[in-house]
Each structure stands twice: as structure tokens, then as C-alpha cells.
Amino acid sequence: MSGTVEHEVTLLVRQNCPACDTAETELAEVCSELGVPWEVSDVDADAELRAEFGDRVPVILVDGAEHGFWKVEPQRLRSALTR
């Protein structure tokens, strides 16, 4: 069995976004199950993030790269985090 790979997961959201709330719940479940730390960042608090991702939130970043947007795909996320 290989060693544990440490991943960095960030969920980009904005206030008053029902899809963001759903994504946060689903992301929390997957990351908790796998013991992967994660954080939430508000795109409206950062002009660069807002310019790049503002129309597509929620956005999931894994190790700084865009993994997906608008919804969490739990199996796909698990796969990315167990590589």
C-alpha cells in the first residue's frame, strides 16, 4: 500500500448561494470520510477569484487546480483524493 498523499481542497462559494450550501455539505462528507482537510473561500472577497470563477460557483479546487464546478461529484472527488 502506498503512503498517504496530502491533498489541499478548497471550495469557492459566495453568500446566498443555495448550490454552494449543498456543495459545502457534500464536500464536507467526502473530505471527512477520507480525512482530507478542506477550506471554504468566498469569491466575492477576492477580486482575482471573482473575475476567474464568479459566474461558476461553487467551484472545487484540488491541489490548486479546478476539479469541478456547480456541483460535487462524490465518486469523482473520492477518486481524485485517493490518488
N, C-alpha and C positions, 0 to 999 in steps of 0.2 A: 504494500500500500504506500502511496506517495505521501510526502509531507503536506501539512496544511498550507494552503495558499491564502494569504491575507488579501481580501478584496476591499475596495472602497466603493460604497454605494451612496449616491445622492439622488434625492427626489426633488425635482424642481416644480414648485407649485406657485399659486397665487391665492390671495384671500377670496372668499366667497366663490369657490370653485368646487361644485359637488363631485366632479370627476377626480379632482385632486384628493378630496377626502377619501374616496373609495380606493384610489391608488395607494394612499398612505396606509390604510388598513391592510390591504393585500401585501404590500411591500413589507410591512412590519411582521406579518405572519411568516413569509418566506425567510426573511433575514433572521428572525428569532429561531425558527426551526433549524437553520444552518449555523447559527452562532456568528453571523456576519454583522458587524457594526454598520450603521447607516445614519444619514442625516437628511434633514429637510432644509431646502433653501428657497426663499421667496424670490421669484424672478423680478418682481417689481422693486426689490430693494437694491438691485444691481443693474445699471444701465446696459452693460455688455450682455448680461444674461437675458434681459428683457428684449434687447434687439435681436439676439440669436434665437431664443426659444419662446418668446412671449405669446405667439399665436398657437403654440402646440402643447401647452401644459395640460396635464402633467407630463414631465419628461424624466425618464430613469437613466441615470449615468452610472456605468460600472467602470471603475478604474479610470474615470475622467472621460470615457468615450460614451457617446449616445448609444443606449441599449434599446430604447423604445420610447414611444410617446402615446398619449391619450389613454392608455390602459396598461395594466400589468398583465403579462402572460406568465403565470406562475411556473409552468414547466420549463419554459424557455429561460426564465430568470434562474431557476434552480440549476439548470444545466450550465449556464454561464458562471455561476458562483461555485460550482464544484469542479471546475476545470483546473 
